[in-house]
Amino acid sequence: MGTNYVCTACNRQTIQWQEQCAYCQSRNTLIETVDEYLPETANQFEAELKWASKQPLMPGRQYRISLAGREMAATVTAIKYRTDIVSGARLAARTLNMNEAGRVNLYTNEPLMFKRQSNSGDLKFFLTDWQTGEQAGSGTIDFILRRATNLQWQNLAIDKTARSVQKRQIPKCIWFTGLSGSGKSTIANLLEKHLHQGNKHTYLLDGDNIRHGLCRDLGFTEADRVENIRRVSEVARLMVDAGLIVLVSFISPFRSERRVARDLFAAGEFIEVFVDTNLAECERRDVKGLYAKARSGVLRNFTGIDSPYEPPVSPEIHIQTTVLSPQAAAETILKQL
């Protein structure tokens, strides 16, 4: 059993004493209590965060956290509110911009261990950007969220190896990325036909199709794009675990999200295919009329026009569609699988 503190006003627990409750702002309401069930390890927390990067904080995007002498991947899963620096008022927010502060929920990829009576120095953390190494934010963990303590990974009798042996294939995730109109879906569809004809068990996750169901609640803001790719990455991981060869055709404009997707898979399972078509050629094709709408301002947050696309640095396969036909591109990829 260890020392813990509970607020008599809001009944929230904390692992450090403070004069004012960080959650409900009541003063002198924290009392010492003993809680034998308080976990010593956890990977979900509520924290105060001050943002320092020029790039807005995106819930769902992965950062590197430095805490108590350790470094690991961490994700801000939700912004509970932004704190007005002048008035102290709590304001609804979907992102935090530079020099803004707020209360967030934080998830770390590995569990962290805390002393029962941690001091405030043990609870301070820093977030850095994976791509640039820039310090993105800093804060203090206030509460352990107990959501993970009742969950344990269930080992199953039939695993990925058994499923892949049954299907007589090596499961993979083939991830197509490129601008709208680059030819991703066309090439992915042709490749799946080749694989199907070779008696391979496949599934094609297409960006437009997914937005009719799993991601129909998401728009095209940067935050929504991050969440869109997070969901699809997890679905693709489950399908690979089922022994399938999964083809994913999404613009997936940000390197950080594609890296997070890659990290979900074992070495050699994730194959990034850069469908490289220049913007002018994509606009020339524009069978859906999307670029014209984006240029006129009717369609906002359109990749390549008013929302950025970050091309892969070192994809496994690089397809230049101004050189290869869709059929030749599909055959080129097939030979490299």
N, C-alpha and C positions, 0 to 999 in steps of 0.2 A: 504494500500500500504506500502511496505517496501523497505529498501535499498538493492540493489543488485549490482553486478559488472559484466561487460562484457568485454571480450578481443577484442580490435579493430582489432587484427591480425587474430584471428581464429573464432571470434563470439561465443565462448563458455562462459557460465555464471558460476559464482562461488558465494558462499555466504560469502566469506571472502576476504579482500583485501590482495594482496601480490605483491611484487616488480616484480616477474617473473611469467608469466602465467604457471600454472602447466601442462597445456595441450600441448601448442605449444612452450614453453620455451622462448617466446618473453618477453623482459624486458620493464617495464614502459608502458604497453599497456592496463592495466586494468583501466576502467573509471567507475565512479559511475552512476548507472541508477536506475530508478524506474520501478518495474514490479509488477503490481497488481495481476498478475496470478501466481506469484511464490508460490508454495505450502508451507504451514507451516508444513505439514506432508507428509512423503514419506516412501517407503520401498525398493526403488532401488536407488543405489548410485554408483558413480565412486570414487575409493579410491586408495591411495598409501598404499602398504602393504609390511612389512618386515617379512619374514618367519623365525620362530625360532625352529620349531620341527624337530626331526630326520626323522619323517615320512613326505614325500613330500605332498605339498598342492594338493588336488584333486578337481578340479571344479566339482560341483554337490554334493559333500559330505557336510553333515551338521555339523556345529560347534556351540558353544555357544559364543555369542558376548556380551561384556560388554561395554556400551556406555551411557554416560550422566546419570549414576546412575541406569541404567536398564540392565537386562539380558534377552536374548531371543535366539531363534534359528536363525541362519544365514547361508547362502550358498554363496560361491563364484561361480557365474554363468559363469564367463569367465575371462581368463587372457588376457589382451590386449597386454601386452609385459612384458618382464623381462628387468630390467635396469642393465647394466654392471657396477659394483661398481667402477672400475678403470676408464673407458673411458666415462661412462654415456650414452653409446650407447643403443638404444632400440632393443632388440633381441626377435625374436619370441619364444614363450614358451607354452607348454601344462601343465607344473607343475612348482612349485617353490620349490627348495630344501633349506635345512637349511642355513640361513644367506643370502639367495638371496632376492632381492626386486623387485617389479614390480607394474604395474598399473592393477587394477582388477575392475570388476563389482561385486557388492555385493547386495544380496537380504536378507531382514529380514522378518521373518514370521509375525511380527506385525509392523504396521506403527510407525515411530518415529516422534516426534514433535521437530522442531528447532525454535529458536528465529530468528527473521529477521536479526539481526546483531550478529550472533554467533561468539564468539572468538575461536581461534584455540584449546583452552582447551576443549570446548564443542564438538569438532569434532574428538577427538582421541578415538580409540577403541582398544579392545583386543579380540582375538579369543582364545578359549580354546577347547581342545578335550573332547567330551562328555564322552568317555569311561574312560580316565585316569585322567581328570582334569588338564592335563598339558597345560601350556600356549603355544599355537601353533604359534601365530603371533600377530603383532600390527601394527597399521597404522593410517591414517588420512583420513576422508571423505572430498573430494574436491568438488564434484558436486552432486546435486540431479538429478537423471534421471527421467524424467516426464512420463515415459511409463505407470505407474500405475494410474496417475491422471485422465485419460480419461476412465478408465475401472471401471465398477461397477458390483457387483454380481447381476445377474438377477434372481429374485424369480419366480419359475415356479408353475403352478397350480397343476401339478401332481408331488408328491415327492416320496422319497424312501418308506415311510410308505404305500402310496397308491399302489405302484407297488408290494410291498411284500404281501399286503393283497390280491391283485388280483391273485398272484401266490401261495398263501396259504403256505408261507414258510418264514423263518427268513433268510435274506441274510447274508452271511459270506464270509470271505477270508480265505481259508485253504492253508497255505504257507509251501510247502515242501522244505527243505534244506538238503544238504548232498553232499558228494563227487561225482564226475562223476563215474557212475557204481554202485552207492549205492542202486539203485532200486527205486528212486523217481518217475520217469515217469511210471514205471510198477505199482506201488502201487496207484499212483494218477489215472491212467487209470481204474484200478479195482474199486476204490472208486467211480469214476464218474458213472461207470456202475451200481453199487448198488443204487446210488442216482437217476439215471435216471429211473431205474426199480421201484423206489418208487415215481415216478411222480414229482420229483424235477427238477427245472429249473437250469441248471448248465452250466459252460464253463470251459474248461481246457486250461490254458496258459502254454505251454511247452517251455522250454528254446531254444531248437534247432529250433522249428517251428518259434518262434518269430524272430530269427536271419535271417530268409528267407525274412522278410518283414520289420516290424517296426524298427528293430535294425540291418538291413543288412549293415549299414554304420559303425558299431562298430567292433573293434577288441577285443583282450583279454588282453590288458594292464590293469593295475589297474584303471586308469582313465576311460577307456571304460567300465569296469565292473561296476563301480559306476554309470555311465550314463545309462547303460543297465537296472539296477535294478530300477533306478529312473523312467524311462519310463514305465516299467512294473507295478510298484507300482501305478502309476497314472491311468493306464488302468484298473487295478484290482479295484481301488477305484470307477471308473465310473461304472464298472459292478456291484459292490455291490449296488451302488446307483440305478441301474436299477432293483434291487430286486433279483439278481442272487446269487447262491452259486458258488463262483469262486475258482477253484483249481489252484494254481501257483506252477509249478515244475521247480525250478531254483537252480543251485548250490548256488547262493547268498552267497559268501564266507565270507563277512565282517559283523560283528555284527552291525556296525554303520549304514549300509544301511538297514539292516533288522529292526533296531529300527526306522529309518525314515519311512519305509513302514508301520510299526505297528501304528505309530502316525497319519497316514492318516485316520484311521478307528475309529469308536466309540468303547467304552469299550465293550469287548465281541465279537466283529466282526472279530477280527484277531486271527487265531489259527495257531501257529507255530508248525510244525511237523518236528522233527529232525530224518531223516532217517540215523541212525547210523550204518555205515559199515566201518570197519577198512580198512586202505589203502591196506594192503596185500590182503584182500579179493576182494577189488575193482580191483586190478591189476590182480588177478586170473581170474575174470570174463571177463574183458576187451574185450568184443565182437567187439568193434570198432577198437581195436588196438591202442588206443590213448595213453595209458600209455607207451607202448613200444616205440612209436614215441617220447614221452616226455623224456624218459630215454636216448634215443639215441641223443637228442638235436635237432631233426627235428622239434618238436613241442615246441614252447617257451611259457612261461607264463601259464603253465598248473597247475591248482589247485592241491595241494598235492605234487607236485614235485618241481617246482621252483616258485610257487606262493602260498601264504598261504591260509589255510582254518581255520576260527575261529568258532568253534562249539558253538551252543547256550548254554547259561548258565542255563536258566530255561524255556525250551519250554513247551507249553501246553501238547504236546504229544511226547513221546520218543519211537521210534521204533528201536529195535535191530534186524537187518535182519538176523543175524547168529542164532537167536533164533526163529523168526517167519517167516513163508513163506509169500510171497506177498499177497496171499489170506487172510491169518490170520491177516496180518498187516492191510489190508483194512477193514476187519470186526472189528478189534479193534478200529480203528479210527472212524468208523461209529457209534459204540456204545457210543463214547464220544462226538459226535456232539450234 
